[in-house]
Amino acid sequence: MKTAVALSGGADSLASLVILKDSGHEVLPFHARFFPSEESHLKTEQRLKNICQELGLPFYVLELSGDFEQMVIKPFISSYLRGLTPNPCARCNRRVKFGLMLDRVRALGADAMATGHYARISRDGSVPSLWRAADKTKDQSYFLSLVPVKVFEQVIFPLNQITKTRAKELLRQRNIVPPVKDESNEICFIRDDYREFISAKVSDRILDNPGPVKNRQGQTLGRHPGLWRYTQGQRRGLGIAHEHPLYVLGKNCETNTLLVGASEELMTRTCLAGEMNFHVDPNCWPEKVFVQTRYRQKAGQAVVRIENDRMLVSFSRPRDIPAPGQVAAVYSEQGQVLGAGIITH
């Protein structure tokens, strides 16, 4: 079986390549170019090519920068300007990495595609199922929850049962030095602050949209320069002197109002999500389910009701207010992804 292996330049994807090569796969290493060519990116590509040559393997580069701009970056900016806090990694996985990119490598002759994601795919049933990885500290099933489950018939996650430490050790044993050393949990196309990134892409005429800052009692506490500059739970940068610390509780785009309050107001028991992607028919979900609404968060037990492709989540205990635009992923107690949607309220 020919398996295309996506190489980002980091340790995880290179460890995946080593694991598959050692297990007898006919591998086709490739690097997806998501950004216009810069010197640092070209150096990464050259070093990846050198590593593949040392392993006696071919190396391909897929030019996807224009597609990435249209499918990920522009929707990211648009979502922020509409008052949302988007999750570009989840969108990229669904539309680019396990959509367009998978199609491209299949055209190269690959039967399947492997990546360095920490997640597990089971093929015990009639359709594959997505599960949390063995290394719970690195598990990325949350970011993969919007990918249609049928796609995983053509996907391999070689790191599903090993830890990050073991992945690095595999490379050390072969004297492979990853071109990209810094591990980032942030958005790959933003170097510093997302506000600076958006400001450089959009005219001031669109960005400058001041409005009132109010508390839940309706009192006006100040003014904001634009709702897109804020996200749920934010404390710093509000520019309001108050008797106690204030946090962003929400945004009302219709009235252009920023809602703020005290820390104890940051909790909720419910959220609503749409654009559902079901991995398992909701009628077959177990009685006990758990919902995760951000990456660095432990999933909380909840009651989930599905109505007209929308999901109403009622947590058993109060949780931090989730941000509209983020992903709400539903898990079984054993760690299987049951479904996911985009939070709207």
C-alpha positions as CSV (number, residue, x, y, z in Angstrom):
1,M,0.0,0.0,0.0
2,K,1.3,3.4,-0.9
3,T,1.0,5.9,2.0
4,A,1.6,9.6,1.5
5,V,3.1,11.1,4.7
6,A,2.5,14.8,5.4
7,L,5.7,16.4,6.7
8,S,5.3,19.8,8.4
9,G,9.0,19.9,9.5
10,G,8.3,19.1,13.1
11,A,9.2,16.0,15.1
12,D,5.7,14.4,15.0
13,S,5.3,14.1,11.3
14,L,8.9,12.9,10.8
15,A,8.4,10.3,13.5
16,S,5.3,9.2,11.7
17,L,7.4,8.7,8.5
18,V,10.0,6.6,10.3
19,I,7.3,4.4,11.9
20,L,5.6,3.7,8.6
21,K,8.8,3.1,6.7
22,D,10.0,0.7,9.4
23,S,6.7,-1.2,9.3
24,G,7.0,-1.8,5.5
25,H,4.8,0.8,4.0
26,E,5.7,2.2,0.6
27,V,5.8,5.9,1.7
28,L,5.5,9.1,-0.4
29,P,6.7,11.9,1.8
30,F,5.4,15.4,1.0
31,H,5.2,18.9,2.3
32,A,2.2,21.1,1.8
33,R,3.1,24.8,1.1
34,F,0.4,26.8,2.9
35,F,2.1,30.2,2.7
36,P,3.8,32.2,-0.1
37,S,7.4,31.2,-0.3
38,E,9.6,32.9,2.3
39,E,13.3,32.1,3.0
40,S,12.5,30.2,6.3
41,H,9.8,28.1,4.6
42,L,12.1,27.3,1.7
43,K,14.9,26.2,4.1
44,T,12.4,23.9,5.8
45,E,11.5,22.3,2.5
46,Q,15.1,21.8,1.5
47,R,16.0,20.2,4.9
48,L,13.0,17.9,4.6
49,K,14.1,17.0,1.1
50,N,17.6,16.2,2.4
51,I,16.2,14.0,5.2
52,C,14.1,12.1,2.7
53,Q,17.1,11.6,0.4
54,E,19.1,10.2,3.3
55,L,16.3,7.7,3.9
56,G,16.2,6.8,0.2
57,L,12.8,8.3,-0.3
58,P,11.3,10.7,-2.9
59,F,10.0,14.1,-1.7
60,Y,7.0,16.1,-3.1
61,V,5.9,19.7,-2.4
62,L,2.2,20.6,-2.8
63,E,1.5,24.2,-3.6
64,L,-1.6,25.0,-1.6
65,S,-1.0,28.6,-0.5
66,G,-3.8,30.1,-2.6
67,D,-6.3,27.5,-1.4
68,F,-5.2,27.9,2.2
69,E,-5.8,31.7,1.9
70,Q,-9.3,31.2,0.6
71,M,-10.4,28.2,2.7
72,V,-8.8,29.1,6.1
73,I,-7.4,32.6,6.4
74,K,-10.2,34.7,4.8
75,P,-13.0,32.8,6.7
76,F,-10.9,33.3,9.9
77,I,-10.8,37.0,9.4
78,S,-14.5,37.1,8.4
79,S,-15.5,35.2,11.5
80,Y,-13.7,37.6,13.8
81,L,-15.3,40.6,12.1
82,R,-18.7,38.9,12.7
83,G,-18.1,38.7,16.4
84,L,-17.0,35.1,16.6
85,T,-13.9,33.4,17.9
86,P,-13.1,31.0,15.1
87,N,-11.1,27.7,15.3
88,P,-9.0,27.8,12.1
89,C,-7.2,24.5,12.9
90,A,-10.5,22.5,13.0
91,R,-11.6,24.2,9.7
92,C,-8.2,23.5,8.1
93,N,-8.4,19.8,9.0
94,R,-11.9,19.5,7.6
95,R,-11.4,21.5,4.4
96,V,-7.7,21.4,3.6
97,K,-5.7,18.7,5.3
98,F,-8.3,16.0,5.1
99,G,-10.1,17.4,2.1
100,L,-8.1,19.1,-0.6
101,M,-4.7,17.8,0.5
102,L,-6.0,14.2,0.7
103,D,-7.4,14.5,-2.8
104,R,-4.0,15.8,-4.1
105,V,-2.0,12.9,-2.7
106,R,-4.5,10.4,-4.0
107,A,-3.9,11.9,-7.4
108,L,-0.1,11.2,-6.9
109,G,-1.0,7.5,-6.5
110,A,-1.3,7.2,-2.7
111,D,-3.8,4.8,-1.3
112,A,-3.9,6.5,2.1
113,M,-2.4,9.6,3.9
114,A,-0.6,9.7,7.2
115,T,-0.1,12.7,9.5
116,G,1.6,13.4,12.8
117,H,-1.7,14.0,14.6
118,Y,-2.1,12.4,18.0
119,A,-5.4,10.6,17.7
120,R,-6.6,7.0,17.1
121,I,-8.7,5.5,14.3
122,S,-10.5,2.2,14.9
123,R,-11.7,0.1,12.0
124,D,-13.6,-2.5,13.9
125,G,-17.0,-1.5,12.6
126,S,-18.5,-0.9,9.1
127,V,-17.2,2.7,9.2
128,P,-14.0,3.9,11.0
129,S,-14.3,5.6,14.4
130,L,-12.2,8.4,15.9
131,W,-10.8,8.1,19.4
132,R,-8.5,10.0,21.8
133,A,-4.8,9.2,21.5
134,A,-2.9,7.2,24.1
135,D,-0.9,10.4,25.0
136,K,-3.8,12.4,26.6
137,T,-1.5,15.4,27.0
138,K,-1.1,15.7,23.2
139,D,-4.5,14.3,22.0
140,Q,-5.7,16.2,19.0
141,S,-9.1,14.4,18.4
142,Y,-10.8,17.7,19.3
143,F,-9.4,19.4,16.2
144,L,-10.3,16.5,14.1
145,S,-13.9,16.2,15.2
146,L,-15.4,18.2,12.3
147,V,-13.8,15.9,9.7
148,P,-16.4,13.6,8.1
149,V,-15.9,10.1,9.6
150,K,-15.8,8.3,6.2
151,V,-12.6,10.3,5.4
152,F,-10.8,8.3,8.0
153,E,-11.0,5.2,5.8
154,Q,-8.1,6.7,3.9
155,V,-6.1,8.1,6.9
156,I,-3.4,6.7,9.2
157,F,-2.2,8.2,12.5
158,P,1.1,6.4,13.3
159,L,1.4,8.2,16.7
160,N,-1.9,7.0,18.0
161,Q,-0.3,4.7,20.7
162,I,2.9,6.5,21.5
163,T,3.9,9.5,23.5
164,K,5.6,12.7,22.4
165,T,8.7,11.6,24.2
166,R,8.9,8.3,22.4
167,A,8.4,10.1,19.0
168,K,11.4,12.3,19.7
169,E,13.4,9.3,20.8
170,L,12.7,7.5,17.5
171,L,14.3,10.5,15.6
172,R,17.3,10.7,17.9
173,Q,18.0,7.0,17.3
174,R,18.3,7.8,13.6
175,N,20.1,11.1,14.0
176,I,17.2,12.9,12.4
177,V,17.0,16.6,13.4
178,P,13.6,18.2,12.7
179,P,13.9,21.4,10.7
180,V,11.2,23.0,12.8
181,K,12.3,22.8,16.5
182,D,9.8,25.1,18.2
183,E,6.5,23.4,19.0
184,S,3.6,25.8,18.7
185,N,0.0,25.3,20.0
186,E,-1.0,28.6,18.4
187,I,-2.4,29.5,15.0
188,C,0.2,28.6,12.4
189,F,-0.3,31.7,10.2
190,I,-0.2,34.2,13.1
191,R,3.2,35.0,14.6
192,D,2.2,37.3,17.4
193,D,-1.3,38.7,18.1
194,Y,-4.3,38.0,15.9
195,R,-5.4,41.6,16.2
196,E,-2.2,42.8,14.5
197,F,-2.7,40.1,11.8
198,I,-6.2,41.2,11.0
199,S,-5.2,44.9,11.1
200,A,-2.7,44.3,8.4
201,K,-5.2,42.5,6.2
202,V,-8.3,44.7,6.6
203,S,-8.9,48.5,6.1
204,D,-9.3,50.7,9.2
205,R,-12.7,51.8,7.8
206,I,-14.0,48.3,8.5
207,L,-12.1,47.7,11.7
208,D,-13.0,51.0,13.5
209,N,-16.5,50.3,14.8
210,P,-16.8,51.7,18.3
211,G,-19.7,50.9,20.6
212,P,-20.7,50.7,24.3
213,V,-19.4,48.4,27.0
214,K,-22.1,47.3,29.3
215,N,-22.7,45.0,32.3
216,R,-25.6,42.5,32.7
217,Q,-27.6,45.2,34.5
218,G,-27.4,47.4,31.4
219,Q,-25.1,50.0,32.8
220,T,-22.7,51.6,30.3
221,L,-19.1,51.3,31.7
222,G,-17.1,52.5,28.7
223,R,-16.6,52.3,25.0
224,H,-14.8,49.7,22.8
225,P,-13.1,50.3,19.5
226,G,-14.5,47.2,17.7
227,L,-16.0,43.9,18.9
228,W,-13.5,41.9,16.8
229,R,-10.7,42.8,19.3
230,Y,-12.3,40.8,22.1
231,T,-13.1,37.2,23.0
232,Q,-15.0,35.5,25.8
233,G,-13.1,35.4,29.1
234,Q,-10.7,38.2,28.2
235,R,-9.6,40.3,31.1
236,R,-6.6,42.4,29.9
237,G,-6.9,45.3,27.5
238,L,-10.5,46.3,28.4
239,G,-9.4,49.8,29.4
240,I,-12.1,50.2,32.0
241,A,-11.4,51.3,35.6
242,H,-13.7,49.4,37.9
243,E,-13.9,48.3,41.6
244,H,-13.2,44.7,40.6
245,P,-11.6,43.0,37.6
246,L,-13.9,42.8,34.6
247,Y,-14.0,40.0,32.0
248,V,-15.6,39.7,28.6
249,L,-18.9,37.8,29.0
250,G,-20.1,38.1,25.4
251,K,-20.8,40.3,22.3
252,N,-24.0,41.5,20.9
253,C,-23.3,42.2,17.2
254,E,-26.8,43.6,16.5
255,T,-26.3,46.4,19.0
256,N,-22.5,46.5,18.7
257,T,-22.3,46.0,22.5
258,L,-19.5,44.4,24.5
259,L,-20.8,42.6,27.6
260,V,-18.5,42.5,30.6
261,G,-18.8,41.3,34.2
262,A,-17.2,39.8,37.3
263,S,-15.3,36.5,37.3
264,E,-18.2,34.6,38.9
265,E,-20.3,35.5,35.8
266,L,-18.0,33.6,33.5
267,M,-19.7,30.3,34.2
268,T,-22.6,28.7,32.3
269,R,-24.4,25.3,32.2
270,T,-25.5,25.5,28.5
271,C,-24.4,26.2,25.0
272,L,-25.9,25.8,21.5
273,A,-24.0,24.5,18.5
274,G,-24.8,24.1,14.8
275,E,-23.2,22.8,11.6
276,M,-23.2,19.4,13.1
277,N,-20.9,16.6,12.0
278,F,-22.0,13.2,13.4
279,H,-19.5,10.4,13.7
280,V,-22.1,8.2,15.3
281,D,-25.9,8.4,14.9
282,P,-27.2,10.3,18.0
283,N,-29.8,7.6,18.5
284,C,-26.9,5.2,19.2
285,W,-25.0,7.5,21.6
286,P,-24.4,6.1,25.1
287,E,-26.4,7.4,28.0
288,K,-23.4,9.2,29.4
289,V,-21.6,11.6,27.1
290,F,-19.0,14.3,27.6
291,V,-18.6,17.6,25.8
292,Q,-15.4,19.6,25.2
293,T,-15.6,23.3,24.1
294,R,-12.0,24.2,23.8
295,Y,-8.7,22.4,23.2
296,R,-7.0,22.8,26.6
297,Q,-10.1,21.7,28.6
298,K,-11.3,18.5,30.2
299,A,-14.6,17.4,28.7
300,G,-17.5,17.7,31.0
301,Q,-20.4,15.4,31.5
302,A,-23.5,16.7,29.8
303,V,-27.0,16.0,28.5
304,V,-27.2,16.7,24.7
305,R,-30.3,17.2,22.7
306,I,-30.3,17.3,18.9
307,E,-32.9,19.3,17.1
308,N,-32.9,20.3,13.4
309,D,-29.1,19.8,13.0
310,R,-28.5,21.8,16.2
311,M,-27.1,20.6,19.5
312,L,-28.2,21.9,22.9
313,V,-25.7,21.0,25.5
314,S,-26.6,21.1,29.2
315,F,-23.6,20.5,31.5
316,S,-24.0,18.7,34.8
317,R,-21.8,21.4,36.4
318,P,-21.1,25.0,35.5
319,R,-18.4,25.5,33.0
320,D,-16.4,28.5,31.6
321,I,-18.4,30.4,29.0
322,P,-17.5,28.9,25.6
323,A,-16.8,31.2,22.7
324,P,-19.2,31.2,19.7
325,G,-17.1,30.0,16.7
326,Q,-15.3,27.4,18.7
327,V,-15.9,23.6,18.4
328,A,-18.1,21.6,20.8
329,A,-17.0,18.0,20.5
330,V,-19.0,15.1,22.0
331,Y,-17.2,12.1,23.4
332,S,-18.1,8.8,25.0
333,E,-16.7,7.9,28.4
334,Q,-14.1,5.7,26.7
335,G,-12.9,8.5,24.4
336,Q,-14.7,8.0,21.1
337,V,-15.7,11.1,19.2
338,L,-19.5,10.9,18.7
339,G,-20.0,14.2,16.9
340,A,-19.2,17.9,16.9
341,G,-20.5,21.3,15.9
342,I,-19.7,25.0,15.9
343,I,-20.8,26.9,19.0
344,T,-23.3,29.6,18.1
345,H,-24.5,30.7,21.6
